[in-house]
Amino acid sequence: MVKVLVVASSERDAGEALGAFSSAGDAVVLAYGKAAAQADAIAEYGVKVYKLDSDVMDVVFAALKKLYDDEKPSIVAGVSTKNNRDIMSRLAGLYDLPMTTEAYDVEVGEDYVRYKRGALSARAIATEKAPLPAIVLLAPRKTKPAEKKGGGSVEELKVEAEPTVKVVGRQEKVKGGVNLEEAEIIVSVGRGFKKKEDLKLAFELAELLGAQIGCSRPIAADLKWLSEDHWVGLSGKKVAPKLYIAIGISGAPQHIAGITDSKIIVAINKDKSAQIFKHADYGVVADLYQFLPVLIKKLKERMGKA
Ligand SMILES: Cc1cc2nc3c(=O)[nH]c(=O)nc-3n(C[C@H](O)[C@H](O)[C@H](O)COP(=O)(O)OP(=O)(O)OC[C@H]3O[C@@H](n4cnc5c(N)ncnc54)[C@H](O)[C@@H]3O)c2cc1C
């Protein structure tokens, strides 16, 4: 039996990590940040939960190190979030542990862990094997959460840490009110749109379909027509909607890396040799300025909104 230490900042992430390693053996959970308030709900997975009421990464790392020393797990696991990558890479460096990110389909043996992960900007799947002890960070939303069976317990952790970074202020990040990771339908816009005002065509389509708006990197990072939480791809959000409609997006590998888990991809592009068509289930070779108004009109007629 292999002991697993799950590190989570939300109940959902704890459930996914416990689901991925449900066959491994014993598990304990370090619940930090938002998850501290959800410690009782996490304990319902039938595990011992160490509750840490802090989201200061130096403190969370000190708690992780303490639990690693005390519990001596063979696997430290979590969902691949920015904060988890931060603390886990510190632990990997300190104890010289192998560490992976974006893993799924995990299989645990007596002295190894095997998993799949995307390679070459998610255009290939690599199967890798690491010796234990190891750190495994999971690709978000690719694993079914564990079943809740009750019978767990909660213990409060008190840890002090000398901060290496002094927080001098906090400012809300500008957000567009989207949550692309949860979206079922995404209408995504690229540089095929010539002006910011033209995005209203995409917004109108999105409203009709009940979709959220995504975008390629230049739209958020360079042109700043949309906030960064709309940005899809390798350096943006990884999405998994039922329907992803890419409009005026060329299909660069870095964009494709964020959309490969979409169930259906529809591409609208005026260049029939655009890379996006290689990844699309349905392709429309058309000028978006001619096609979108017609599509919107037809949808409105069908929905009785004309
Ligand atoms: C390290 C790194 C990380 C990156 N991360 C990301 C990332 O996370 N996400 C991301 O998206 N990119 C990322 N990029 C950038 C990526 O390489 C591309 O530059 C970017 O995706 C291109 O955006 P685009 O498709 O909107 O623009 P373009 O490549 O300029 O494509 C515009 C498309 O619109 C079509 N078009 C033009 N006019 C019309 C029209 N009237 N009607 C219909 N179609 C039209 C064109 O045929 C073209 O295919 C990254 C790059 C690097 C180096």
The ligand as an SDF file (V2000), in Angstrom:
LIG
                    3D

 53 58  0  0  0  0  0  0  0  0999 V2000
    5.4700   30.7180  -25.6070 C   0  0  0  0  0  0  0  0  0  0  0  0
    4.2150   31.0570  -26.3750 C   0  0  0  0  0  0  0  0  0  0  0  0
    3.0070   30.8240  -25.7660 C   0  0  0  0  0  0  0  0  0  0  0  0
    1.8250   31.1110  -26.4510 C   0  0  0  0  0  0  0  0  0  0  0  0
    0.6330   30.8490  -25.8450 N   0  0  0  0  0  0  0  0  0  0  0  0
   -0.4960   31.0510  -26.5320 C   0  0  0  0  0  0  0  0  0  0  0  0
   -1.7640   30.7440  -25.9500 C   0  0  0  0  0  0  0  0  0  0  0  0
   -1.8580   30.2910  -24.7980 O   0  0  0  0  0  0  0  0  0  0  0  0
   -2.8800   30.9590  -26.6850 N   0  0  0  0  0  0  0  0  0  0  0  0
   -2.8520   31.4440  -27.9760 C   0  0  0  0  0  0  0  0  0  0  0  0
   -3.9050   31.6130  -28.5830 O   0  0  0  0  0  0  0  0  0  0  0  0
   -1.6540   31.7480  -28.5340 N   0  0  0  0  0  0  0  0  0  0  0  0
   -0.5000   31.5780  -27.8470 C   0  0  0  0  0  0  0  0  0  0  0  0
    0.6760   31.9190  -28.4290 N   0  0  0  0  0  0  0  0  0  0  0  0
    0.6390   32.6660  -29.7200 C   0  0  0  0  0  0  0  0  0  0  0  0
    0.4290   31.7440  -30.9190 C   0  0  0  0  0  0  0  0  0  0  0  0
    1.6900   31.2630  -31.3550 O   0  0  0  0  0  0  0  0  0  0  0  0
   -0.2270   32.5220  -32.0830 C   0  0  0  0  0  0  0  0  0  0  0  0
    0.5560   33.6420  -32.3870 O   0  0  0  0  0  0  0  0  0  0  0  0
   -1.6490   32.9770  -31.7720 C   0  0  0  0  0  0  0  0  0  0  0  0
   -2.4240   31.9140  -31.2790 O   0  0  0  0  0  0  0  0  0  0  0  0
   -2.2970   33.5300  -33.0360 C   0  0  0  0  0  0  0  0  0  0  0  0
   -3.5250   34.1080  -32.7320 O   0  0  0  0  0  0  0  0  0  0  0  0
   -4.6730   34.1940  -33.8320 P   0  0  0  0  0  0  0  0  0  0  0  0
   -4.9700   32.8370  -34.3420 O   0  0  0  0  0  0  0  0  0  0  0  0
   -5.7730   34.9950  -33.2390 O   0  0  0  0  0  0  0  0  0  0  0  0
   -3.9980   35.1270  -34.9280 O   0  0  0  0  0  0  0  0  0  0  0  0
   -3.4090   34.7940  -36.3510 P   0  0  0  0  0  0  0  0  0  0  0  0
   -2.4000   33.7140  -36.2860 O   0  0  0  0  0  0  0  0  0  0  0  0
   -3.0000   36.1060  -36.9420 O   0  0  0  0  0  0  0  0  0  0  0  0
   -4.6520   34.2200  -37.1760 O   0  0  0  0  0  0  0  0  0  0  0  0
   -5.7500   34.9650  -37.5700 C   0  0  0  0  0  0  0  0  0  0  0  0
   -6.6050   34.0390  -38.4190 C   0  0  0  0  0  0  0  0  0  0  0  0
   -7.7780   34.7270  -38.8030 O   0  0  0  0  0  0  0  0  0  0  0  0
   -8.0820   34.4130  -40.1380 C   0  0  0  0  0  0  0  0  0  0  0  0
   -8.8520   35.5270  -40.6840 N   0  0  0  0  0  0  0  0  0  0  0  0
   -8.4140   36.7660  -40.9910 C   0  0  0  0  0  0  0  0  0  0  0  0
   -9.4300   37.5220  -41.4120 N   0  0  0  0  0  0  0  0  0  0  0  0
  -10.5480   36.7390  -41.3550 C   0  0  0  0  0  0  0  0  0  0  0  0
  -11.9090   36.9680  -41.6880 C   0  0  0  0  0  0  0  0  0  0  0  0
  -12.3430   38.1520  -42.1230 N   0  0  0  0  0  0  0  0  0  0  0  0
  -12.7760   35.9420  -41.5560 N   0  0  0  0  0  0  0  0  0  0  0  0
  -12.3450   34.7250  -41.1100 C   0  0  0  0  0  0  0  0  0  0  0  0
  -11.0680   34.4610  -40.7920 N   0  0  0  0  0  0  0  0  0  0  0  0
  -10.1850   35.4640  -40.8920 C   0  0  0  0  0  0  0  0  0  0  0  0
   -6.7600   34.2230  -40.8020 C   0  0  0  0  0  0  0  0  0  0  0  0
   -6.8970   33.3890  -41.9790 O   0  0  0  0  0  0  0  0  0  0  0  0
   -5.9180   33.5830  -39.7200 C   0  0  0  0  0  0  0  0  0  0  0  0
   -5.9700   32.1640  -39.8110 O   0  0  0  0  0  0  0  0  0  0  0  0
    1.8690   31.6440  -27.7700 C   0  0  0  0  0  0  0  0  0  0  0  0
    3.1060   31.8640  -28.3670 C   0  0  0  0  0  0  0  0  0  0  0  0
    4.2690   31.5740  -27.6870 C   0  0  0  0  0  0  0  0  0  0  0  0
    5.5960   31.8150  -28.3710 C   0  0  0  0  0  0  0  0  0  0  0  0
  1  2  1  0
  2  3  1  0
  2 52  2  0
  3  4  2  0
  4  5  1  0
  4 50  1  0
  5  6  2  0
  6  7  1  0
  6 13  1  0
  7  8  2  0
  7  9  1  0
  9 10  1  0
 10 11  2  0
 10 12  1  0
 12 13  2  0
 13 14  1  0
 14 15  1  0
 14 50  1  0
 15 16  1  0
 16 17  1  0
 16 18  1  0
 18 19  1  0
 18 20  1  0
 20 21  1  0
 20 22  1  0
 22 23  1  0
 23 24  1  0
 24 25  2  0
 24 26  1  0
 24 27  1  0
 27 28  1  0
 28 29  2  0
 28 30  1  0
 28 31  1  0
 31 32  1  0
 32 33  1  0
 33 34  1  0
 33 48  1  0
 34 35  1  0
 35 36  1  0
 35 46  1  0
 36 37  1  0
 36 45  1  0
 37 38  2  0
 38 39  1  0
 39 40  1  0
 39 45  2  0
 40 41  1  0
 40 42  2  0
 42 43  1  0
 43 44  2  0
 44 45  1  0
 46 47  1  0
 46 48  1  0
 48 49  1  0
 50 51  2  0
 51 52  1  0
 52 53  1  0
M  END
$$$$
